[in-house]
Every structure is written in C-alpha cells, then in structure tokens.
Amino acid sequence: MSFLFEAGHRGCAGCCDAMVAKFVLMAAGEDCIIISPTGCLEVMTTPYPESSWGVPWIHSLFENAASVASGVEAGLKALGKFEKTKVIAMGGDGATLDIGIRGISGAFERGHDITYVCIDNEAYMNTGVQRSGATPFDASTTTSPAGSESFGNQRPKKDMPAILAAHGAPYIATCSLGYPKDLIKKVKKALDVEGPTYIHAHAPCTTGWGFDTSKTVEIAKLAVQTGLWPLYEMEDGEITSVKKIGKQKKPVEDYLRMQRRFKHLFTKEGGDEELKKIQVLADKNIVKFGLE
Amino acid sequence: MAVIRDLNKDKMDVVEGSYAVAHSVKVCKPNVISAYPITPQTHIVEDLSQFMADGEIPNCEYINVESEFSALSALVGSSAVGARCYSATTSQGLELMHEILFNVSGMRLPIVMTIANRAVSAPINIWNDQQDSISQRDTGWIQLYAEDLQEASDMTAQAFKIAEDKDVMLPAMACMDGFILSHVYEPMVLLEQDLVDEYLPTYAPEYTLDTKNPLTFGAFADPEIYTEFRYLQQKAMDNALPKIEEAANDFHKVFGRYYGGLVDEYETEDAEIILMAMGSVVGTIKDTIDGLRAKGVKVGLLKVRSFRPFPVEAIHNAIKNAKVVVAIDKNISLGLNEGALFTETKASLYNTNIDMPVIGRMIGHGGRDIPVSTIEKIVDEAANVMKSGISVESQYADLKEELL
C-alpha cells in the first residue's frame, strides 16, 4: 500500500510523529500543502535530497509555521488556486505552544482558512528531551530533571485548545494516535470547516518518554483511559462531543508506571503524594469534560 | 551614462515618497502584500491598504500580520506557491526579521521589500540612518539604495525585475532613507501602468508548491551538501551584478530615466577627491560639489546604488584615477569604528594595483542633520590626506565633543 507519507524516513522505531503525519495525510488526501516547523518531523522526513512527502511540503523556521501557512493560503487565493487545496500546518508542541504561539495567534485571529495540527509529545524531543509548555506535571526531562529536591516539571500543561477557542476558532479537537479512526475523522472535519481549525494530537515519544518501541499506541490509549488526555471537539467555543472513558477508566499509575520520565514517582520518597496530585488532575478532567 | 531624467512636466505629480513607492508596488501587480506597521514605513502600507480597500490591486491579498516576523514568514509561503510578494519595514522591524531574511534568500524566494531606513535601538530613535539594513548585509538579500523620491519609486520596479530574474532568484531590499525620502513631497512622475507592464515580466517561477507536482521545500542539508547551497547563493549574487545594470538600462529604454546601474558618478572624471555615499545624502554631496567646483576644488562623487552585491569592479573603475577616496557611512561597526562602505571599499583595494588612500567618515546617525558644511569639512580633510597622508583613518564627522 502506498501512502502520501512514505516509509523509509529516519524516525525512531515506534515514532509518534510518523504515525500522526500518516494519519493526517490519510484524512487530507493528495490535494493539500503541508507546512512543518523545525522539529523531529521535519528533520527525519527531509534529509536532502530525500523526502517522505508525497504532497507539496515546506519548512521555513521553528516559530513561523502558522505564518507561512497564512501566506500559502493568501498566495493560493490571490492566484485563484485555493478552491480545493487544503493548507495544513503540522508541527510539535514546542513549535506550537511555545516559540510559535505568536504566529498561531495571529493566523487564527486573522481567520485564515488553514488547519493547524499540533503533534504533542510533551517536550523538545529533537534537541534531546527538554521541557516545553506542553510537558506534564512531574515529568522528568533534561531541563526539568527529577533530583533530590525536585519531582521534575513543576507546572501542568498549557491549555492550547482553550487559547485557540478564545480566538474564536470554529473547530478545535483533541485526539490521540491511540485512536486513529477518531483522529482521521476529526482531521477531515477540521479540513472541511471554513476558517482556522486546530487539531491537538497526543503522541507518546518512545525515546523521550522512555518506553519500549512497541508500546506507543498502548501508552497513548492509557493517557486517554486515565483521563489525563481527554478527547473532545469544540465548535465555536462550545464542547460538542467527548470520548467517554466509561468502564475503561484506569488509575494514573497504570499510565505513569510504564514511562521512564515518571520513574522517580515510584522510587523516590514522597512519590505517593505526587501520584495523588496527578490523579487529581485526571479526576478534574473527568468532571470538567464529563468523561464518565 | 550620467543621470538622465527625461521628465515630462505634464506627467508630474507632487506626492509623498511613501505614496510614490506604494504606487510603484501597485503597478508592479503584487499577489501578496504582508506588512506590520512601524515608523517611518507606515505611510507606505497605509497607502497600499487604501489601494486594496478601493479595489485598485486586482488578484492581490493583503495580510495584516501581528509582527514583522510573521510579515516576512507569510511571504515565504506566498512566494513558494508562486505569488509576487512585497513587504516594507525598517529598523526594529527589520532586526526582528533577521532570522527569516536568511531563510528567504536560502530558499531563493525573490521577495521585494522596501526599507525606510531608520536607526536602531538603544537608545530608541525613529530617525534616519542606515544601520538597520547594513546590519543585514550577510543575509543574502540584494540591497539597493535610492537617492531621491523618483529613484526610490523607480527602484521598486527594478528590484522586482532583478530579484525575479531566473539567473538571480534572490530577495531584494529597496532602501530609502526614512523621513528624508519617505515623508518628503517632491514633484515626480508616478510609474505608468502600461510602461510597467512592458518593463516587468509576469512572475513565473520554475518551482512552486503545487499539488499536481509535489515538491519538498526547505529540506535540511547535512555537511555533505550545505556548502554547495551557500556557494550557489553567492553565485546568484554574482549573476545579479550585470542584471542590476541591465535593469537600469532597460528602465531607461522604457521610461527614459537613469540613475546609474551598480554605481553612478558625478564630476568624477578629473576628480582628485572622490566621496562615496549611499542614499539621500548623495543630493547634499552633489550640492556641496557644485559649490566647491566653482572654487576650483577637484572633487567628485561615487554614488553606490548596489551595496549587495558589492560592485567591486565598478567602484575600482570609478576611483582608480583619484588621489584620495572618502567613504561616507550612515552606519558603524561597533568595535571596528568603521562604516561598512568604508571597510568594504578599503578591503576591496587590498591585493590590487590601485594604491589609493581611503578614509571613512560616519555621519548623520539617528537622523542628525547633514549640512553642506559637514561635507565641506570632510573634503578639507581629504585634501589634507593628499598633502600629508592619513592622520585619522575613520571617525565620526559630526560628533558633538561638548556632549561627551
């Protein structure tokens, strides 16, 4: 089977970026232009003169994918070529929540007809697992390491979907590579809705999170099943659907225990208290989004 | 060829420099304009916005971005899909674009940008010098400098022609001194649409982001290939040298106006002293020369229109028979105490058989007025170099010692 995102790239075994990119292109089809910021996805798919992309693809810089996407959309409109072509920016959490947020804010406020896909693996993986604004509470990264005085990252994840909802985005959805059908359905919907739409895809990174390369999907599912990563859609600022957890609900330990980045919570004195705090975060999500 | 201004007074309008440039952009038929307001560039983008509001620029999208960083970033995308692209900025805005400047030229996207030259902060200052664009000299952008409104207006069309040439494919800055040119009203001829259509071909790039022929833009280059990309950028700069001359000559044929190609000369033929300069100060220098010539001083001017690519051969040809050269700079390389035109001219003469004393004088920073008397003082210093050699190689010519 041939994909618009081809095999043979330089991603790690079990790479989350590759899976999400493939699913997004399965949803988008060949009539799209992809804009990627600097990051793993860019580096592993385009070592000159090779490319994994079967659709037009452009990388400019780390912090400007949404701005470049704005320009692609405007250029296509000016040239009378926009009608069917979908413009998709697709990059990591650092490029989205941190360094690129100004450009995203501008593009969404201006109302460009683009879809922005954040592949959220919760740290700067391409540079060696440094913390980002998407790194979860108590995760140990190379710049928020657990140590004798620290349980790792001190802050919860930045709520990017809420920030873009505040921009009046007509469609926002969270999804997970653990649920590819749901992901593809939401990307299709995002592409069909006129205006700036946002897909936030949770994407476990085998290298950065520290788990076996065969477990990417399993871990992604556990994030959803614990309530730590709720799946929902927002239309014009209102939540219009959620993926219920129901009987599948698992304690957060099940998810955290499988990952090296949370190992200190199970080995270090006081870890039990920290686990309770994380369980509170999950429980709050379950109530807030009505996941039960 | 000397400056030719075949100006038909019936065709002349009194307009502001910014309006003249905005009008030139309009008749060049851009597809995407993306800009963020910053003094003294604002009037250009306001005029373009009004043209858009009045439906005067067909097949064009204007993106009101949230920063200069996005102004140029958006044009990366627009240019890559095959759109003719324009922006304008200055000073802090241009500095904020620094990272994208490299990116645009490395991706060989022929975006044209007007720079309304302004000083950089700190201390914050909105008035003219050329530190902003000179500080971007290594980013791979063509840099042209205009002397007056008519040239700034005409240079806009020339910049598109040069940048989009298939042997060049580099972005270009058309630089005009902030306020001194951007906010001044002068009688001039606005570019006629029919003549621009004759002069400027439609932009038809060989490679675009096209769903029917999917290409990858902006791939990463490892040590095996990176050098060759950079080499090809330099090669494109080399190619631009004759193209800048051609663009000026073609412009003369179509519009009847000419300001020099890479450089222009004024009273240099028998000149012992040659002043070199870029931008609006050229007008003041010409007036000064007229006065000094009347007194028998053999002084001339070499106006540098193209700072990137740096026209080494044209400069050498113009100055080789002089006895002393003074490079006048509205910028300084801190730590070297030299302006860029001085440093580069001096360096270009080393390893040649032109044995020429060259001195540098920095003036007009942060909008400080440049009276004829300052230029006369510089000419006096140059005359002293002829008599007794160089005493001070490079310094500010208009420093207020009493304030230090």
Interface residues (C-beta under 8 A of the other chain):
Chain A: E30 D31 C32 I33 I35 E42 V43 T46 P47 Y48 P49 E50 S51 W53 G54 V55 P56 W57 I58 H59 S60 L61 E63 N64 S67 V68 A69 S70 G71 V72 E73 A74 G75 L76 K77 A78 L79 G80 K81 T85 R102 G103 S105 G106 A107 E109 R110
Chain B: N31 V32 S34 N59 C60 E61 I63 N64 V65 E66 S67 F69 S70 S73 A74 L75 V76 G77 S78 S79 A80 V81 G82 A83 C85 E99 I100 N103 M107 L209 D210 T211 P214 L215 T216 F217 G218 A219 F220 A221 D222 I225
